[in-house]
Amino acid sequence: MLTHLSSSAVLPHRVMLLGAGGFLAPEIRRVLEGERIPVVVLGSAELDLTKPEAAEQLRWALGPDDSVVMVAGLTPDKGRDVATLMKNLRMGESVCAAIAQRAPSHLVYVSSDAVYDARSAPVLNEGSTCEPTDLYALMHIAREKMLAETCRTSGIAFTVVRPCAIYGPGDTHNSYGPNRFMRTAWKDGKIVLFGHGEERRHHVHVTDVASIIRLCLLHRSQGTINAITGKAVSFRELADMVVAAVGRSVAIECVPRTTAITHREFDVTALTDAFPNYSHIPLPSGIARSAAFLSST
């Protein structure tokens, strides 16, 4: 689902990173600066995209040769209500207004796999139906379409990267999965599973997401790509990997589930076709890295 405007890798002139919170933005910066790509980070302290003056401020900061990566947004842990939705949409509106007046060379928007309707097919891909089941998914779909239309009319190369569940050192969330399992294993000596942890999911290391974004920038890619791994695993398998990485006694407890068992599988073909030489960090290795990070902090 990607086309490359540059068949060979070409370093961007400069990357403007919108959003500094969380743990993805710092990793994107680290990966890009490792290639000696100049990176300007604009977090909410420097540019509050929810403010009326944000579009004008961003317009003057942009250069015509810039590539922009947008990770700015309020995640579900910050709120799942209408007020949070509208703040996120205002961020998108500010970026649209700015790039419509001063077009950068390339815009990469970091969305989420939450946009997909998991009921539409047993295995999801970039062409699967998008059907929001909550306001967070609705926000990403709306911002994707807002930015896509603005880029189309302004002649800007536009990429949407949809990561699955991201994990890794420095994670600021505590969602059900590797990050929570690691924390409770260290702190409480236990991991709690819903049911018997039957559901299968993809979990992608934060460095892998940053690496995929880097590849999209190097090739000025256009289109949509999922940032995923090659295989979904059950939460029980995941818990066993965490126990092995922690290297001490950890109890795995099962509590009654309150929702039906669902699986979320992905077809990795588009990612493999777009970047044949890309390889992801195996889940046991990534969890081991997270365990080493936690043990050192």
C-alpha positions in Angstrom: 0.0 0.0 0.0 3.0 2.3 -0.2 4.6 3.9 -3.3 8.1 5.4 -3.0 8.8 8.8 -4.7 12.5 7.9 -4.2 13.5 4.4 -5.1 16.9 4.8 -3.4 17.3 6.1 0.2 17.7 9.9 0.3 18.2 11.7 3.6 15.6 14.3 4.3 16.8 17.9 4.5 15.3 18.3 7.9 12.6 16.6 9.9 10.1 18.5 12.1 8.7 16.2 14.8 5.4 17.4 16.1 4.9 16.0 19.6 7.4 15.3 22.3 5.5 13.4 24.9 5.2 9.6 25.3 8.1 7.4 24.4 7.7 7.1 20.6 8.9 10.7 19.8 12.2 10.4 21.6 12.9 7.1 19.9 12.1 8.6 16.5 14.5 11.4 17.2 17.2 9.0 18.3 16.9 6.9 15.2 16.9 9.9 12.8 19.8 11.6 14.5 21.7 8.4 14.3 21.6 8.9 10.5 22.7 12.5 11.0 19.3 13.8 9.9 18.6 17.3 11.5 15.5 17.0 13.7 13.5 19.9 15.2 11.1 18.7 18.0 8.1 20.8 18.8 6.2 19.6 21.8 3.3 21.3 23.5 5.6 23.6 25.5 6.9 25.1 22.3 3.8 24.7 20.2 0.4 23.9 21.6 -1.5 22.7 18.6 -4.9 23.1 20.4 -4.5 26.9 20.5 -5.9 29.2 17.9 -2.5 30.8 17.1 -0.8 27.4 16.5 -1.4 27.2 12.8 0.3 30.6 12.2 3.2 29.7 14.5 3.7 26.4 12.7 3.5 28.0 9.3 6.4 30.3 10.1 8.5 27.4 11.5 8.0 25.2 8.4 10.4 25.2 5.4 9.6 23.9 1.9 12.2 21.2 2.1 11.1 19.9 5.5 9.6 16.5 6.2 7.1 16.5 9.1 6.3 13.6 11.4 3.2 14.1 13.5 2.9 12.1 16.7 1.2 14.8 18.7 -2.0 13.7 20.3 -3.8 12.8 23.5 -3.8 9.1 24.1 -6.7 7.2 25.7 -5.0 7.3 29.1 -5.4 11.1 29.0 -9.1 10.8 28.3 -11.7 9.0 26.2 -14.4 11.7 26.2 -15.7 14.2 23.7 -13.5 17.0 25.1 -10.4 14.9 24.4 -11.6 14.1 20.9 -12.1 17.8 20.1 -8.7 18.7 21.4 -7.1 16.1 19.1 -9.2 17.3 16.2 -8.1 20.9 16.8 -4.5 19.7 16.6 -5.2 18.1 13.2 -6.9 21.3 12.1 -3.9 23.4 13.1 -1.5 21.3 11.1 -3.8 21.3 8.1 -4.1 25.1 8.2 -0.3 25.5 8.5 0.7 23.1 5.7 -2.0 24.5 3.4 -0.2 27.8 3.5 3.4 26.6 3.6 3.7 23.1 2.1 6.5 20.9 3.4 8.0 18.2 1.2 6.5 15.2 3.1 4.2 14.5 6.0 4.1 11.3 8.0 1.2 10.8 10.3 1.4 8.3 13.0 -2.1 6.8 13.5 -3.1 3.5 15.2 -4.4 0.1 14.3 -7.4 0.9 16.4 -9.0 2.4 13.2 -9.7 -1.1 11.8 -12.9 -3.0 12.2 -11.6 -6.3 13.6 -15.0 -7.9 12.7 -14.4 -7.3 9.0 -11.9 -10.1 8.4 -10.0 -12.8 10.3 -6.7 -11.2 9.1 -6.3 -7.4 8.8 -4.3 -5.5 6.2 -3.9 -1.9 5.0 -7.0 -2.3 2.9 -9.3 -3.6 5.6 -12.4 -1.7 6.6 -12.0 1.1 9.1 -14.9 1.4 11.5 -14.3 3.3 14.8 -15.5 1.5 17.9 -14.6 4.4 20.2 -13.7 8.1 20.1 -10.0 7.4 20.0 -10.3 5.4 16.8 -12.7 8.0 15.4 -10.1 10.7 16.1 -7.4 9.0 14.1 -9.7 8.2 11.1 -10.8 11.9 11.1 -7.2 13.2 11.3 -6.0 10.8 8.6 -8.7 12.1 6.2 -8.2 15.8 7.1 -4.5 15.5 6.5 -4.8 13.4 3.4 -7.2 15.9 1.8 -4.9 18.9 2.7 -1.8 17.1 1.4 -3.6 16.1 -1.8 -4.7 19.7 -2.6 -1.3 21.1 -1.6 0.8 18.5 -3.5 2.5 17.1 -0.4 3.6 13.5 -0.2 1.6 11.9 2.6 2.2 8.7 4.6 0.0 7.1 7.3 1.8 4.7 9.7 -0.6 2.6 11.8 1.3 0.8 14.6 -0.2 -2.1 16.6 0.4 -2.1 20.3 3.8 -0.5 21.0 6.0 -1.6 23.8 9.6 -1.0 25.0 11.8 0.9 27.5 10.4 4.2 28.6 6.8 3.4 27.9 4.5 5.9 29.6 1.3 3.9 29.4 0.2 0.9 31.4 -2.0 -0.9 28.9 -2.7 -4.6 29.1 0.3 -6.3 27.5 4.1 -6.3 27.7 4.5 -3.0 29.5 2.0 -3.8 32.3 3.1 -7.4 32.6 6.7 -6.2 33.0 5.9 -3.7 35.7 3.7 -5.9 37.8 6.2 -8.8 37.5 8.9 -6.5 38.9 6.8 -4.7 41.4 4.3 -7.3 42.6 5.8 -10.6 41.5 2.8 -11.5 39.5 1.1 -11.1 36.1 -2.7 -11.0 35.9 -4.4 -12.4 32.8 -8.0 -12.0 31.7 -9.4 -15.5 31.3 -6.5 -17.6 30.4 -4.9 -15.0 28.1 -6.2 -16.7 24.9 -6.4 -13.5 22.8 -3.7 -13.1 20.1 -2.2 -9.8 19.3 0.8 -8.2 17.5 3.2 -6.2 19.7 5.8 -4.0 18.1 8.9 -2.6 19.7 9.2 1.2 19.8 12.5 1.0 17.9 10.8 -0.9 15.1 8.1 1.8 14.7 10.7 4.5 14.6 12.7 2.5 12.0 9.6 2.1 9.8 9.0 5.9 10.0 12.7 6.4 9.1 12.3 4.2 6.0 9.2 6.1 4.9 11.1 9.4 5.2 14.1 8.1 3.3 12.0 7.0 0.4 9.4 9.8 0.6 6.7 7.1 0.7 3.1 7.7 0.0 0.2 5.7 1.2 -0.6 3.6 4.3 1.5 1.0 6.1 0.9 -1.0 9.2 3.8 -1.0 11.8 3.4 -4.6 12.9 5.4 -7.8 13.4 5.2 -11.1 11.5 3.2 -13.1 14.1 0.5 -12.5 16.7 1.0 -14.2 20.1 -1.5 -14.9 22.9 -1.3 -13.0 26.1 -0.4 -16.2 27.9 2.6 -16.7 25.6 3.5 -13.1 26.2 3.3 -13.5 30.0 5.6 -16.6 29.8 8.2 -14.5 27.8 8.1 -11.8 30.5 8.6 -14.3 33.3 11.6 -15.7 31.3 13.1 -12.3 30.8 12.6 -11.2 34.5 14.5 -14.2 35.6 12.8 -14.7 39.0 9.7 -16.2 40.4 6.6 -14.6 39.0 3.1 -15.9 39.6 0.6 -15.9 36.6 -2.9 -15.3 37.9 -6.1 -15.7 35.8 -9.2 -13.6 36.6 -12.7 -14.0 35.0 -13.0 -12.1 31.8 -15.7 -9.5 31.2 -15.5 -9.4 27.4 -15.6 -12.0 24.7 -12.3 -13.5 23.3 -11.2 -11.7 20.2 -8.0 -12.0 18.1 -6.3 -9.4 16.0 -4.2 -10.8 13.3 -2.3 -8.9 10.6 -1.0 -9.7 7.1 2.6 -8.4 6.9 2.8 -8.6 3.1 2.6 -4.8 2.4 5.4 -4.0 4.9 7.6 -6.8 3.4 6.9 -5.6 -0.2 7.6 -1.9 0.7 10.8 -2.6 2.6 12.2 -6.0 1.8 15.4 -5.6 3.9 13.5 -4.5 7.0 13.4 -7.0 9.9 11.7 -6.5 13.3 13.0 -7.1 16.7 11.8 -10.6 17.9 9.4 -10.3 20.7 11.5 -12.3 23.3 14.5 -10.1 22.5 12.4 -6.9 22.8 11.0 -8.0 26.1 14.5 -8.8 27.3 15.6 -5.3 26.5 12.7 -3.9 28.4 13.5 -6.1 31.4 17.1 -4.9 31.3 15.9 -1.3 31.3 13.6 -1.8 34.2 16.2 -3.6 36.2 18.6 -0.6 35.7 16.1 2.1 36.8 
